[in-house]
Amino acid sequence: MKLLGNILWLIFGGLVTAIEYFVSSILLMITIIGIPFGIQTLKLASVALWPFGAKITSRPADSGCLSILMNIIWLLIGGIWIALSHVAFGILLAITIIGIPFARQHFKLAALALAPFGKIIS
């Protein structure tokens, strides 16, 4: 079932979303300051490519205050807009019964887009 969901996700916009995340991560990694943010965008790209079956867990608190600071910077720079776009798509997809599984994936991506630092994707 996960394979079928991922294939349908790719066909109906997931591939475009993943490519956008990959391109933005490459653009962020051009500068040295943007490398940590580019790595987090790669996390979003990997989940946007195959969201069904992806588990997002919090890393143990060994990263300290740095991940909190980076999440705040991420949220202020662009994370809020990414999360809001995923929430909007999730609400639109949740209107129909067929779109509910895809809406859940958008809500998962929205949660990751709010605070990607300190998260593990498995």
N, CA, C and O atoms as a GROMACS GRO file, in nm:
protein
  488
    1MET      N    1   0.081  -0.119   0.000
    1MET     CA    2   0.000   0.000   0.000
    1MET      C    3   0.086   0.126   0.000
    1MET      O    4   0.051   0.227  -0.062
    2LYS      N    5   0.202   0.120   0.071
    2LYS     CA    6   0.291   0.235   0.073
    2LYS      C    7   0.345   0.263  -0.068
    2LYS      O    8   0.358   0.379  -0.108
    3LEU      N    9   0.378   0.158  -0.140
    3LEU     CA   10   0.431   0.175  -0.276
    3LEU      C   11   0.329   0.242  -0.366
    3LEU      O   12   0.362   0.333  -0.441
    4LEU      N   13   0.205   0.197  -0.359
    4LEU     CA   14   0.099   0.257  -0.440
    4LEU      C   15   0.077   0.404  -0.402
    4LEU      O   16   0.061   0.489  -0.489
    5GLY      N   17   0.077   0.433  -0.272
    5GLY     CA   18   0.062   0.571  -0.227
    5GLY      C   19   0.176   0.659  -0.274
    5GLY      O   20   0.153   0.772  -0.316
    6ASN      N   21   0.300   0.607  -0.268
    6ASN     CA   22   0.415   0.685  -0.314
    6ASN      C   23   0.412   0.708  -0.464
    6ASN      O   24   0.449   0.816  -0.511
    7ILE      N   25   0.369   0.608  -0.540
    7ILE     CA   26   0.360   0.626  -0.686
    7ILE      C   27   0.255   0.731  -0.721
    7ILE      O   28   0.279   0.818  -0.805
    8LEU      N   29   0.138   0.722  -0.655
    8LEU     CA   30   0.034   0.824  -0.680
    8LEU      C   31   0.080   0.962  -0.635
    8LEU      O   32   0.050   1.063  -0.700
    9TRP      N   33   0.153   0.967  -0.526
    9TRP     CA   34   0.207   1.094  -0.476
    9TRP      C   35   0.301   1.156  -0.580
    9TRP      O   36   0.294   1.276  -0.607
   10LEU      N   37   0.388   1.073  -0.638
   10LEU     CA   38   0.482   1.123  -0.739
   10LEU      C   39   0.409   1.176  -0.862
   10LEU      O   40   0.445   1.280  -0.917
   11ILE      N   41   0.307   1.103  -0.904
   11ILE     CA   42   0.234   1.142  -1.024
   11ILE      C   43   0.160   1.274  -1.004
   11ILE      O   44   0.158   1.358  -1.093
   12PHE      N   45   0.099   1.291  -0.887
   12PHE     CA   46   0.014   1.407  -0.863
   12PHE      C   47   0.082   1.519  -0.786
   12PHE      O   48   0.020   1.583  -0.702
   13GLY      N   49   0.209   1.544  -0.814
   13GLY     CA   50   0.274   1.662  -0.762
   13GLY      C   51   0.391   1.640  -0.669
   13GLY      O   52   0.464   1.736  -0.641
   14GLY      N   53   0.412   1.521  -0.620
   14GLY     CA   54   0.522   1.496  -0.528
   14GLY      C   55   0.658   1.511  -0.592
   14GLY      O   56   0.752   1.559  -0.529
   15LEU      N   57   0.669   1.471  -0.717
   15LEU     CA   58   0.796   1.483  -0.788
   15LEU      C   59   0.834   1.629  -0.808
   15LEU      O   60   0.950   1.666  -0.792
   16VAL      N   61   0.737   1.711  -0.841
   16VAL     CA   62   0.763   1.855  -0.860
   16VAL      C   63   0.806   1.917  -0.728
   16VAL      O   64   0.899   1.998  -0.724
   17THR      N   65   0.739   1.880  -0.620
   17THR     CA   66   0.774   1.933  -0.488
   17THR      C   67   0.915   1.892  -0.448
   17THR      O   68   0.992   1.973  -0.397
   18ALA      N   69   0.949   1.765  -0.471
   18ALA     CA   70   1.082   1.715  -0.436
   18ALA      C   71   1.190   1.785  -0.519
   18ALA      O   72   1.296   1.818  -0.467
   19ILE      N   73   1.164   1.806  -0.647
   19ILE     CA   74   1.261   1.875  -0.732
   19ILE      C   75   1.281   2.019  -0.683
   19ILE      O   76   1.393   2.069  -0.682
   20GLU      N   77   1.172   2.085  -0.644
   20GLU     CA   78   1.184   2.222  -0.590
   20GLU      C   79   1.271   2.222  -0.465
   20GLU      O   80   1.354   2.312  -0.448
   21TYR      N   81   1.253   2.125  -0.377
   21TYR     CA   82   1.335   2.117  -0.256
   21TYR      C   83   1.481   2.087  -0.290
   21TYR      O   84   1.571   2.145  -0.230
   22PHE      N   85   1.505   1.997  -0.387
   22PHE     CA   86   1.642   1.966  -0.426
   22PHE      C   87   1.712   2.089  -0.484
   22PHE      O   88   1.828   2.116  -0.451
   23VAL      N   89   1.643   2.163  -0.570
   23VAL     CA   90   1.702   2.283  -0.631
   23VAL      C   91   1.731   2.388  -0.523
   23VAL      O   92   1.836   2.451  -0.523
   24SER      N   93   1.636   2.407  -0.432
   24SER     CA   94   1.659   2.506  -0.327
   24SER      C   95   1.772   2.463  -0.234
   24SER      O   96   1.845   2.549  -0.183
   25SER      N   97   1.788   2.334  -0.210
   25SER     CA   98   1.900   2.291  -0.125
   25SER      C   99   2.034   2.314  -0.195
   25SER      O  100   2.132   2.350  -0.129
   26ILE      N  101   2.039   2.294  -0.324
   26ILE     CA  102   2.162   2.321  -0.398
   26ILE      C  103   2.193   2.470  -0.393
   26ILE      O  104   2.308   2.509  -0.374
   27LEU      N  105   2.092   2.554  -0.411
   27LEU     CA  106   2.114   2.698  -0.405
   27LEU      C  107   2.157   2.743  -0.265
   27LEU      O  108   2.239   2.834  -0.252
   28LEU      N  109   2.102   2.681  -0.162
   28LEU     CA  110   2.142   2.716  -0.026
   28LEU      C  111   2.284   2.672   0.004
   28LEU      O  112   2.355   2.739   0.079
   29MET      N  113   2.327   2.562  -0.054
   29MET     CA  114   2.460   2.509  -0.026
   29MET      C  115   2.572   2.581  -0.102
   29MET      O  116   2.689   2.550  -0.083
   30ILE      N  117   2.536   2.675  -0.186
   30ILE     CA  118   2.639   2.752  -0.256
   30ILE      C  119   2.720   2.834  -0.157
   30ILE      O  120   2.842   2.846  -0.171
   31THR      N  121   2.653   2.889  -0.056
   31THR     CA  122   2.725   2.966   0.044
   31THR      C  123   2.756   2.878   0.164
   31THR      O  124   2.686   2.781   0.191
   32ILE      N  125   2.860   2.912   0.235
   32ILE     CA  126   2.898   2.835   0.353
   32ILE      C  127   2.793   2.850   0.463
   32ILE      O  128   2.764   2.754   0.533
   33ILE      N  129   2.737   2.967   0.477
   33ILE     CA  130   2.636   2.990   0.580
   33ILE      C  131   2.510   2.909   0.552
   33ILE      O  132   2.442   2.868   0.646
   34GLY      N  133   2.479   2.887   0.426
   34GLY     CA  134   2.357   2.817   0.390
   34GLY      C  135   2.364   2.666   0.393
   34GLY      O  136   2.263   2.600   0.372
   35ILE      N  137   2.482   2.608   0.418
   35ILE     CA  138   2.496   2.463   0.414
   35ILE      C  139   2.406   2.392   0.516
   35ILE      O  140   2.340   2.295   0.479
   36PRO      N  141   2.400   2.435   0.642
   36PRO     CA  142   2.309   2.365   0.734
   36PRO      C  143   2.162   2.374   0.692
   36PRO      O  144   2.085   2.279   0.711
   37PHE      N  145   2.124   2.486   0.634
   37PHE     CA  146   1.987   2.501   0.588
   37PHE      C  147   1.962   2.416   0.462
   37PHE      O  148   1.852   2.365   0.443
   38GLY      N  149   2.064   2.402   0.378
   38GLY     CA  150   2.052   2.316   0.261
   38GLY      C  151   2.037   2.170   0.300
   38GLY      O  152   1.964   2.096   0.234
   39ILE      N  153   2.105   2.129   0.404
   39ILE     CA  154   2.091   1.990   0.452
   39ILE      C  155   1.949   1.966   0.503
   39ILE      O  156   1.893   1.859   0.479
   40GLN      N  157   1.892   2.063   0.572
   40GLN     CA  158   1.756   2.047   0.620
   40GLN      C  159   1.656   2.046   0.504
   40GLN      O  160   1.554   1.977   0.511
   41THR      N  161   1.684   2.121   0.400
   41THR     CA  162   1.598   2.120   0.283
   41THR      C  163   1.607   1.985   0.213
   41THR      O  164   1.510   1.939   0.153
   42LEU      N  165   1.723   1.921   0.219
   42LEU     CA  166   1.735   1.786   0.165
   42LEU      C  167   1.649   1.687   0.244
   42LEU      O  168   1.595   1.592   0.186
   43LYS      N  169   1.636   1.709   0.374
   43LYS     CA  170   1.544   1.626   0.454
   43LYS      C  171   1.402   1.641   0.402
   43LYS      O  172   1.330   1.542   0.385
   44LEU      N  173   1.362   1.766   0.378
   44LEU     CA  174   1.229   1.789   0.324
   44LEU      C  175   1.212   1.724   0.186
   44LEU      O  176   1.106   1.671   0.154
   45ALA      N  177   1.318   1.729   0.106
   45ALA     CA  178   1.311   1.670  -0.028
   45ALA      C  179   1.296   1.519  -0.021
   45ALA      O  180   1.221   1.460  -0.099
   46SER      N  181   1.366   1.455   0.072
   46SER     CA  182   1.356   1.310   0.081
   46SER      C  183   1.218   1.266   0.126
   46SER      O  184   1.166   1.165   0.078
   47VAL      N  185   1.157   1.342   0.216
   47VAL     CA  186   1.022   1.307   0.259
   47VAL      C  187   0.922   1.344   0.149
   47VAL      O  188   0.823   1.273   0.131
   48ALA      N  189   0.946   1.452   0.077
   48ALA     CA  190   0.856   1.492  -0.031
   48ALA      C  191   0.862   1.394  -0.147
   48ALA      O  192   0.766   1.383  -0.223
   49LEU      N  193   0.972   1.322  -0.161
   49LEU     CA  194   0.984   1.224  -0.269
   49LEU      C  195   0.910   1.096  -0.236
   49LEU      O  196   0.837   1.044  -0.321
   50TRP      N  197   0.927   1.043  -0.116
   50TRP     CA  198   0.863   0.918  -0.073
   50TRP      C  199   0.802   0.938   0.066
   50TRP      O  200   0.860   0.891   0.164
   51PRO      N  201   0.687   1.005   0.078
   51PRO     CA  202   0.635   1.038   0.211
   51PRO      C  203   0.567   0.921   0.283
   51PRO      O  204   0.567   0.915   0.406
   52PHE      N  205   0.509   0.829   0.206
   52PHE     CA  206   0.437   0.720   0.270
   52PHE      C  207   0.538   0.621   0.329
   52PHE      O  208   0.623   0.567   0.257
   53GLY      N  209   0.529   0.599   0.457
   53GLY     CA  210   0.621   0.509   0.525
   53GLY      C  211   0.739   0.579   0.590
   53GLY      O  212   0.815   0.516   0.664
   54ALA      N  213   0.757   0.708   0.565
   54ALA     CA  214   0.867   0.783   0.627
   54ALA      C  215   0.829   0.818   0.770
   54ALA      O  216   0.721   0.873   0.795
   55LYS      N  217   0.917   0.788   0.862
   55LYS     CA  218   0.894   0.819   1.003
   55LYS      C  219   0.986   0.934   1.044
   55LYS      O  220   1.106   0.932   1.016
   56ILE      N  221   0.929   1.033   1.108
   56ILE     CA  222   1.006   1.149   1.154
   56ILE      C  223   1.008   1.145   1.306
   56ILE      O  224   0.903   1.150   1.371
   57THR      N  225   1.127   1.136   1.362
   57THR     CA  226   1.142   1.132   1.507
   57THR      C  227   1.237   1.243   1.550
   57THR      O  228   1.319   1.292   1.473
   58SER      N  229   1.223   1.281   1.676
   58SER     CA  230   1.312   1.383   1.730
   58SER      C  231   1.441   1.318   1.776
   58SER      O  232   1.441   1.210   1.834
   59ARG      N  233   1.550   1.385   1.749
   59ARG     CA  234   1.681   1.340   1.793
   59ARG      C  235   1.690   1.363   1.943
   59ARG      O  236   1.630   1.456   1.996
   60PRO      N  237   1.765   1.279   2.013
   60PRO     CA  238   1.785   1.306   2.156
   60PRO      C  239   1.845   1.445   2.176
   60PRO      O  240   1.901   1.504   2.083
   61ALA      N  241   1.832   1.496   2.294
   61ALA     CA  242   1.869   1.635   2.322
   61ALA      C  243   2.020   1.656   2.327
   61ALA      O  244   2.067   1.739   2.404
   62ASP      N  245   2.097   1.582   2.248
   62ASP     CA  246   2.242   1.600   2.247
   62ASP      C  247   2.287   1.717   2.162
   62ASP      O  248   2.402   1.760   2.171
   63SER      N  249   2.196   1.769   2.078
   63SER     CA  250   2.236   1.880   1.991
   63SER      C  251   2.234   2.014   2.063
   63SER      O  252   2.292   2.110   2.014
   64GLY      N  253   2.170   2.021   2.176
   64GLY     CA  254   2.174   2.140   2.259
   64GLY      C  255   2.100   2.259   2.202
   64GLY      O  256   2.002   2.244   2.128
   65CYS      N  257   2.148   2.376   2.236
   65CYS     CA  258   2.081   2.500   2.200
   65CYS      C  259   2.100   2.536   2.053
   65CYS      O  260   2.026   2.618   1.999
   66LEU      N  261   2.197   2.475   1.988
   66LEU     CA  262   2.223   2.510   1.848
   66LEU      C  263   2.105   2.474   1.759
   66LEU      O  264   2.069   2.552   1.671
   67SER      N  265   2.044   2.359   1.781
   67SER     CA  266   1.930   2.323   1.697
   67SER      C  267   1.811   2.414   1.723
   67SER      O  268   1.734   2.443   1.632
   68ILE      N  269   1.795   2.458   1.847
   68ILE     CA  270   1.686   2.552   1.878
   68ILE      C  271   1.709   2.685   1.807
   68ILE      O  272   1.618   2.741   1.747
   69LEU      N  273   1.832   2.734   1.814
   69LEU     CA  274   1.865   2.859   1.746
   69LEU      C  275   1.847   2.847   1.596
   69LEU      O  276   1.792   2.936   1.532
   70MET      N  277   1.894   2.737   1.538
   70MET     CA  278   1.881   2.717   1.393
   70MET      C  279   1.734   2.703   1.353
   70MET      O  280   1.695   2.751   1.247
   71ASN      N  281   1.652   2.636   1.436
   71ASN     CA  282   1.509   2.626   1.407
   71ASN      C  283   1.441   2.763   1.409
   71ASN      O  284   1.352   2.789   1.328
   72ILE      N  285   1.482   2.849   1.500
   72ILE     CA  286   1.425   2.984   1.506
   72ILE      C  287   1.463   3.063   1.381
   72ILE      O  288   1.378   3.129   1.322
   73ILE      N  289   1.590   3.056   1.342
   73ILE     CA  290   1.634   3.124   1.219
   73ILE      C  291   1.560   3.068   1.098
   73ILE      O  292   1.513   3.143   1.013
   74TRP      N  293   1.550   2.935   1.091
   74TRP     CA  294   1.480   2.868   0.981
   74TRP      C  295   1.335   2.914   0.975
   74TRP      O  296   1.283   2.943   0.867
   75LEU      N  297   1.270   2.920   1.089
   75LEU     CA  298   1.129   2.959   1.094
   75LEU      C  299   1.110   3.102   1.047
   75LEU      O  300   1.016   3.132   0.973
   76LEU      N  301   1.198   3.191   1.088
   76LEU     CA  302   1.185   3.332   1.050
   76LEU      C  303   1.219   3.356   0.904
   76LEU      O  304   1.158   3.442   0.840
   77ILE      N  305   1.315   3.283   0.850
   77ILE     CA  306   1.359   3.306   0.712
   77ILE      C  307   1.259   3.250   0.610
   77ILE      O  308   1.227   3.320   0.514
   78GLY      N  309   1.211   3.130   0.629
   78GLY     CA  310   1.122   3.076   0.527
   78GLY      C  311   1.042   2.955   0.568
   78GLY      O  312   0.954   2.911   0.495
   79GLY      N  313   1.072   2.900   0.684
   79GLY     CA  314   1.004   2.778   0.726
   79GLY      C  315   0.855   2.795   0.747
   79GLY      O  316   0.777   2.703   0.721
   80ILE      N  317   0.815   2.912   0.793
   80ILE     CA  318   0.673   2.936   0.816
   80ILE      C  319   0.596   2.934   0.684
   80ILE      O  320   0.483   2.886   0.679
   81TRP      N  321   0.656   2.987   0.578
   81TRP     CA  322   0.586   2.992   0.448
   81TRP      C  323   0.578   2.853   0.386
   81TRP      O  324   0.478   2.819   0.323
   82ILE      N  325   0.682   2.773   0.405
   82ILE     CA  326   0.678   2.635   0.354
   82ILE      C  327   0.571   2.557   0.429
   82ILE      O  328   0.493   2.484   0.368
   83ALA      N  329   0.567   2.573   0.561
   83ALA     CA  330   0.468   2.501   0.641
   83ALA      C  331   0.326   2.545   0.607
   83ALA      O  332   0.236   2.462   0.597
   84LEU      N  333   0.306   2.674   0.588
   84LEU     CA  334   0.172   2.723   0.553
   84LEU      C  335   0.126   2.672   0.417
   84LEU      O  336   0.008   2.644   0.398
   85SER      N  337   0.219   2.659   0.321
   85SER     CA  338   0.180   2.606   0.191
   85SER      C  339   0.140   2.458   0.203
   85SER      O  340   0.046   2.414   0.138
   86HIS      N  341   0.213   2.382   0.285
   86HIS     CA  342   0.176   2.242   0.304
   86HIS      C  343   0.043   2.229   0.378
   86HIS      O  344  -0.036   2.140   0.347
   87VAL      N  345   0.017   2.317   0.474
   87VAL     CA  346  -0.111   2.315   0.544
   87VAL      C  347  -0.224   2.349   0.448
   87VAL      O  348  -0.330   2.287   0.453
   88ALA      N  349  -0.204   2.447   0.362
   88ALA     CA  350  -0.308   2.484   0.265
   88ALA      C  351  -0.338   2.369   0.170
   88ALA      O  352  -0.454   2.338   0.144
   89PHE      N  353  -0.232   2.304   0.118
   89PHE     CA  354  -0.256   2.188   0.031
   89PHE      C  355  -0.321   2.074   0.108
   89PHE      O  356  -0.405   2.003   0.053
   90GLY      N  357  -0.284   2.057   0.232
   90GLY     CA  358  -0.344   1.952   0.314
   90GLY      C  359  -0.492   1.975   0.337
   90GLY      O  360  -0.572   1.881   0.332
   91ILE      N  361  -0.530   2.100   0.362
   91ILE     CA  362  -0.672   2.132   0.382
   91ILE      C  363  -0.750   2.110   0.253
   91ILE      O  364  -0.860   2.056   0.256
   92LEU      N  365  -0.693   2.151   0.141
   92LEU     CA  366  -0.761   2.130   0.012
   92LEU      C  367  -0.778   1.981  -0.018
   92LEU      O  368  -0.883   1.940  -0.067
   93LEU      N  369  -0.677   1.901   0.012
   93LEU     CA  370  -0.686   1.759  -0.017
   93LEU      C  371  -0.777   1.686   0.082
   93LEU      O  372  -0.833   1.582   0.048
   94ALA      N  373  -0.792   1.738   0.202
   94ALA     CA  374  -0.875   1.672   0.302
   94ALA      C  375  -1.024   1.688   0.275
   94ALA      O  376  -1.106   1.627   0.344
   95ILE      N  377  -1.059   1.769   0.179
   95ILE     CA  378  -1.201   1.788   0.146
   95ILE      C  379  -1.261   1.659   0.093
   95ILE      O  380  -1.376   1.626   0.124
   96THR      N  381  -1.186   1.585   0.014
   96THR     CA  382  -1.238   1.460  -0.042
   96THR      C  383  -1.184   1.341   0.037
   96THR      O  384  -1.079   1.351   0.101
   97ILE      N  385  -1.254   1.233   0.033
   97ILE     CA  386  -1.212   1.112   0.105
   97ILE      C  387  -1.086   1.054   0.041
   97ILE      O  388  -0.999   1.004   0.111
   98ILE      N  389  -1.077   1.061  -0.090
   98ILE     CA  390  -0.961   1.007  -0.160
   98ILE      C  391  -0.835   1.086  -0.126
   98ILE      O  392  -0.725   1.030  -0.124
   99GLY      N  393  -0.849   1.214  -0.100
   99GLY     CA  394  -0.734   1.300  -0.074
   99GLY      C  395  -0.685   1.297   0.069
   99GLY      O  396  -0.581   1.358   0.098
  100ILE      N  397  -0.754   1.230   0.161
  100ILE     CA  398  -0.716   1.232   0.302
  100ILE      C  399  -0.576   1.174   0.326
  100ILE      O  400  -0.501   1.234   0.403
  101PRO      N  401  -0.536   1.062   0.265
  101PRO     CA  402  -0.399   1.015   0.288
  101PRO      C  403  -0.292   1.114   0.239
  101PRO      O  404  -0.187   1.127   0.301
  102PHE      N  405  -0.320   1.181   0.129
  102PHE     CA  406  -0.226   1.280   0.078
  102PHE      C  407  -0.224   1.404   0.166
  102PHE      O  408  -0.120   1.467   0.182
  103ALA      N  409  -0.339   1.439   0.224
  103ALA     CA  410  -0.345   1.552   0.317
  103ALA      C  411  -0.261   1.522   0.441
  103ALA      O  412  -0.192   1.610   0.492
  104ARG      N  413  -0.267   1.399   0.490
  104ARG     CA  414  -0.187   1.361   0.607
  104ARG      C  415  -0.038   1.375   0.578
  104ARG      O  416   0.039   1.415   0.666
  105GLN      N  417   0.003   1.344   0.456
  105GLN     CA  418   0.144   1.358   0.420
  105GLN      C  419   0.185   1.505   0.414
  105GLN      O  420   0.296   1.541   0.453
  106HIS      N  421   0.094   1.589   0.365
  106HIS     CA  422   0.124   1.733   0.364
  106HIS      C  423   0.133   1.788   0.505
  106HIS      O  424   0.216   1.874   0.533
  107PHE      N  425   0.050   1.738   0.596
  107PHE     CA  426   0.059   1.783   0.735
  107PHE      C  427   0.189   1.734   0.799
  107PHE      O  428   0.246   1.803   0.883
  108LYS      N  429   0.235   1.615   0.760
  108LYS     CA  430   0.363   1.565   0.810
  108LYS      C  431   0.477   1.654   0.758
  108LYS      O  432   0.569   1.687   0.833
  109LEU      N  433   0.471   1.692   0.632
  109LEU     CA  434   0.571   1.782   0.576
  109LEU      C  435   0.565   1.921   0.640
  109LEU      O  436   0.669   1.986   0.658
  110ALA      N  437   0.446   1.967   0.675
  110ALA     CA  438   0.432   2.097   0.740
  110ALA      C  439   0.498   2.095   0.877
  110ALA      O  440   0.564   2.192   0.915
  111ALA      N  441   0.480   1.987   0.951
  111ALA     CA  442   0.544   1.977   1.083
  111ALA      C  443   0.695   1.974   1.071
  111ALA      O  444   0.765   2.035   1.152
  112LEU      N  445   0.745   1.905   0.970
  112LEU     CA  446   0.890   1.901   0.949
  112LEU      C  447   0.941   2.036   0.901
  112LEU      O  448   1.052   2.075   0.936
  113ALA      N  449   0.862   2.107   0.822
  113ALA     CA  450   0.905   2.237   0.771
  113ALA      C  451   0.911   2.343   0.881
  113ALA      O  452   0.983   2.441   0.867
  114LEU      N  453   0.837   2.326   0.987
  114LEU     CA  454   0.842   2.423   1.096
  114LEU      C  455   0.972   2.414   1.175
  114LEU      O  456   1.028   2.517   1.213
  115ALA      N  457   1.018   2.293   1.200
  115ALA     CA  458   1.139   2.276   1.281
  115ALA      C  459   1.216   2.153   1.234
  115ALA      O  460   1.205   2.046   1.295
  116PRO      N  461   1.296   2.165   1.126
  116PRO     CA  462   1.366   2.048   1.072
  116PRO      C  463   1.493   2.011   1.148
  116PRO      O  464   1.538   1.897   1.139
  117PHE      N  465   1.550   2.105   1.221
  117PHE     CA  466   1.675   2.077   1.293
  117PHE      C  467   1.643   1.990   1.413
  117PHE      O  468   1.550   2.019   1.488
  118GLY      N  469   1.720   1.885   1.432
  118GLY     CA  470   1.700   1.794   1.543
  118GLY      C  471   1.602   1.682   1.511
  118GLY      O  472   1.556   1.614   1.603
  119LYS      N  473   1.570   1.661   1.386
  119LYS     CA  474   1.477   1.555   1.344
  119LYS      C  475   1.555   1.447   1.268
  119LYS      O  476   1.652   1.475   1.198
  120ILE      N  477   1.509   1.325   1.284
  120ILE     CA  478   1.567   1.210   1.214
  120ILE      C  479   1.458   1.150   1.127
  120ILE      O  480   1.347   1.127   1.173
  121ILE      N  481   1.490   1.125   1.001
  121ILE     CA  482   1.395   1.064   0.908
  121ILE      C  483   1.438   0.920   0.884
  121ILE      O  484   1.551   0.893   0.843
  122SER      N  485   1.345   0.829   0.911
  122SER     CA  486   1.378   0.687   0.887
  122SER      C  487   1.267   0.621   0.808
  122SER      O  488   1.275   0.502   0.778
   0.00000   0.00000   0.00000
